[in-house]
């Protein structure tokens, strides 16, 4: 049986989004889906939003700088 090969770019991971958020905080920029995507240079907004929720960046109160 032949192995299926995936075509296209690899997806983003939770770690990718976490590192992007840390970089945004260090730079004093707002953590949000658009800035995370700009920082990463790839990824769907849906995936980014889901990962931001998992990381606790889902509400305005949680978008403030978090301690690293």
TILUM-721340 format. One record per residue: residue number from 1; residue in one letter; x, y negated, z of N, C-alpha, C, CB in turn. Coordinates in steps of 0.2 Angstrom, whole numbers, plus 5000, padded with zeros to 4 digits. Glycine has a CB too. Example, Ala and Ser with C-alpha at 12.3 -4.5 7.8 and 13.67 -1.06 7.14 Angstrom:
2
- 1; A; 5066; 5028; 5039; 5062; 5022; 5039; 5066; 5016; 5039; 5057; 5022; 5045
- 2; S; 5064; 5011; 5035; 5068; 5005; 5036; 5064; 5000; 5039; 5070; 5003; 5029
***
This chain:
68
- 1; X; 5004; 5006; 5000; 5000; 5000; 5000; 5004; 4994; 5000; 4995; 5000; 5006
- 2; X; 5003; 4989; 4996; 5007; 4983; 4995; 5005; 4978; 5000; 5006; 4980; 4988
- 3; X; 5010; 4975; 5003; 5009; 4969; 5008; 5007; 4963; 5004; 5016; 4968; 5011
- 4; X; 5002; 4960; 5008; 4999; 4954; 5005; 5003; 4948; 5007; 4992; 4953; 5007
- 5; X; 5005; 4944; 5002; 5009; 4938; 5004; 5005; 4932; 5004; 5015; 4937; 4998
- 6; X; 5006; 4928; 5009; 5003; 4922; 5010; 5006; 4916; 5005; 5003; 4919; 5017
- 7; X; 5001; 4913; 5002; 5003; 4908; 4997; 5002; 4901; 5001; 5000; 4908; 4990
- 8; X; 5006; 4896; 5000; 5005; 4889; 5003; 5010; 4888; 5008; 4998; 4889; 5005
- 9; X; 5009; 4883; 5012; 5013; 4881; 5017; 5010; 4884; 5024; 5013; 4873; 5018
- 10; X; 5015; 4885; 5028; 5013; 4888; 5035; 5009; 4883; 5039; 5019; 4891; 5039
- 11; X; 5004; 4886; 5043; 5000; 4881; 5047; 5004; 4878; 5053; 4994; 4885; 5049
- 12; X; 5000; 4874; 5056; 5004; 4871; 5062; 5002; 4875; 5068; 5001; 4864; 5063
- 13; X; 5006; 4875; 5073; 5005; 4878; 5079; 5003; 4874; 5085; 5011; 4883; 5081
- 14; X; 5001; 4876; 5091; 5000; 4873; 5097; 5006; 4869; 5099; 4997; 4877; 5102
- 15; X; 5012; 4872; 5098; 5018; 4870; 5100; 5020; 4864; 5096; 5024; 4875; 5100
- 16; X; 5018; 4864; 5089; 5020; 4858; 5085; 5016; 4852; 5087; 5018; 4860; 5078
- 17; X; 5009; 4853; 5089; 5005; 4848; 5091; 5008; 4845; 5098; 4998; 4850; 5091
- 18; X; 5010; 4849; 5102; 5012; 4847; 5109; 5018; 4843; 5108; 5014; 4853; 5113
- 19; X; 5023; 4845; 5104; 5029; 4841; 5102; 5027; 4834; 5099; 5034; 4845; 5098
- 20; X; 5023; 4834; 5095; 5021; 4828; 5091; 5018; 4823; 5097; 5016; 4829; 5086
- 21; X; 5014; 4826; 5101; 5011; 4822; 5106; 5016; 4819; 5111; 5006; 4826; 5111
- 22; X; 5021; 4823; 5113; 5026; 4820; 5117; 5030; 4815; 5113; 5031; 4826; 5119
- 23; X; 5031; 4816; 5107; 5035; 4811; 5103; 5031; 4804; 5103; 5036; 4813; 5096
- 24; X; 5024; 4805; 5102; 5020; 4799; 5101; 5020; 4795; 5108; 5013; 4801; 5100
- 25; X; 5020; 4799; 5113; 5020; 4796; 5120; 5027; 4792; 5121; 5019; 4801; 5126
- 26; X; 5032; 4795; 5119; 5039; 4792; 5120; 5039; 4786; 5116; 5044; 4797; 5118
- 27; X; 5036; 4786; 5110; 5036; 4780; 5106; 5031; 4774; 5108; 5035; 4782; 5099
- 28; X; 5027; 4776; 5113; 5022; 4771; 5115; 5016; 4771; 5110; 5025; 4765; 5116
- 29; X; 5015; 4776; 5106; 5009; 4776; 5101; 5003; 4780; 5104; 5012; 4779; 5095
- 30; X; 4997; 4779; 5102; 4991; 4783; 5104; 4992; 4790; 5102; 4985; 4779; 5102
- 31; X; 4990; 4794; 5106; 4989; 4801; 5104; 4982; 4802; 5102; 4990; 4806; 5110
- 32; X; 4982; 4804; 5095; 4975; 4805; 5092; 4977; 4810; 5086; 4972; 4799; 5090
- 33; X; 4971; 4812; 5083; 4972; 4817; 5077; 4976; 4813; 5071; 4966; 4819; 5074
- 34; X; 4975; 4807; 5070; 4978; 4804; 5064; 4985; 4803; 5065; 4974; 4797; 5063
- 35; X; 4987; 4800; 5071; 4994; 4799; 5073; 4998; 4806; 5073; 4995; 4796; 5079
- 36; X; 4995; 4811; 5076; 4998; 4818; 5076; 4999; 4820; 5069; 4993; 4823; 5080
- 37; X; 4994; 4820; 5065; 4995; 4822; 5058; 5001; 4818; 5054; 4989; 4821; 5054
- 38; X; 5001; 4811; 5056; 5007; 4807; 5053; 5013; 4810; 5056; 5005; 4800; 5054
- 39; X; 5014; 4811; 5062; 5020; 4813; 5065; 5022; 4820; 5062; 5019; 4814; 5073
- 40; X; 5017; 4825; 5061; 5019; 4831; 5059; 5020; 4832; 5051; 5013; 4836; 5060
- 41; X; 5016; 4827; 5047; 5017; 4827; 5040; 5013; 4833; 5037; 5024; 4828; 5038
- 42; X; 5009; 4836; 5041; 5004; 4842; 5038; 4999; 4844; 5043; 5009; 4848; 5036
- 43; X; 4995; 4848; 5041; 4990; 4851; 5046; 4983; 4848; 5045; 4992; 4850; 5053
- 44; X; 4978; 4852; 5046; 4971; 4849; 5045; 4969; 4846; 5051; 4966; 4855; 5043
- 45; X; 4964; 4841; 5050; 4962; 4837; 5056; 4958; 4842; 5061; 4957; 4831; 5054
- 46; X; 4954; 4847; 5058; 4951; 4851; 5062; 4955; 4855; 5067; 4946; 4856; 5058
- 47; X; 4961; 4858; 5064; 4965; 4861; 5068; 4969; 4857; 5073; 4971; 4865; 5064
- 48; X; 4971; 4851; 5071; 4974; 4846; 5076; 4969; 4844; 5082; 4976; 4840; 5072
- 49; X; 4963; 4843; 5080; 4958; 4841; 5085; 4957; 4847; 5090; 4951; 4839; 5082
- 50; X; 4956; 4853; 5088; 4956; 4859; 5092; 4962; 4860; 5097; 4955; 4865; 5088
- 51; X; 4968; 4859; 5094; 4974; 4859; 5098; 4974; 4853; 5103; 4980; 4859; 5094
- 52; X; 4972; 4847; 5101; 4972; 4842; 5106; 4967; 4843; 5112; 4970; 4835; 5102
- 53; X; 4962; 4846; 5110; 4957; 4848; 5116; 4960; 4853; 5120; 4950; 4851; 5113
- 54; X; 4963; 4858; 5117; 4967; 4863; 5122; 4972; 4860; 5126; 4970; 4869; 5117
- 55; X; 4975; 4855; 5124; 4981; 4851; 5127; 4978; 4846; 5132; 4985; 4848; 5123
- 56; X; 4971; 4845; 5132; 4968; 4840; 5137; 4968; 4833; 5134; 4972; 4840; 5143
- 57; X; 4968; 4832; 5128; 4968; 4825; 5125; 4961; 4824; 5121; 4973; 4824; 5120
- 58; X; 4956; 4827; 5124; 4949; 4827; 5121; 4945; 4821; 5123; 4946; 4833; 5122
- 59; X; 4946; 4817; 5128; 4942; 4812; 5130; 4947; 4805; 5131; 4938; 4813; 5137
- 60; X; 4944; 4799; 5131; 4948; 4793; 5131; 4952; 4793; 5138; 4943; 4787; 5131
- 61; X; 4949; 4795; 5143; 4952; 4795; 5150; 4959; 4799; 5149; 4948; 4798; 5155
- 62; X; 4959; 4805; 5146; 4964; 4809; 5145; 4969; 4807; 5140; 4962; 4816; 5144
- 63; X; 4968; 4802; 5136; 4972; 4800; 5131; 4978; 4795; 5133; 4968; 4796; 5125
- 64; X; 4977; 4793; 5140; 4982; 4789; 5143; 4989; 4793; 5143; 4980; 4787; 5150
- 65; X; 4994; 4790; 5144; 5000; 4793; 5145; 5000; 4798; 5151; 5006; 4788; 5146
- 66; X; 5002; 4804; 5149; 5003; 4810; 5154; 5010; 4810; 5156; 5000; 4817; 5151
- 67; X; 5011; 4813; 5162; 5018; 4813; 5164; 5021; 4819; 5161; 5018; 4814; 5172
- 68; X; 5027; 4819; 5158; 5030; 4824; 5155; 5034; 4829; 5159; 5035; 4821; 5149
***
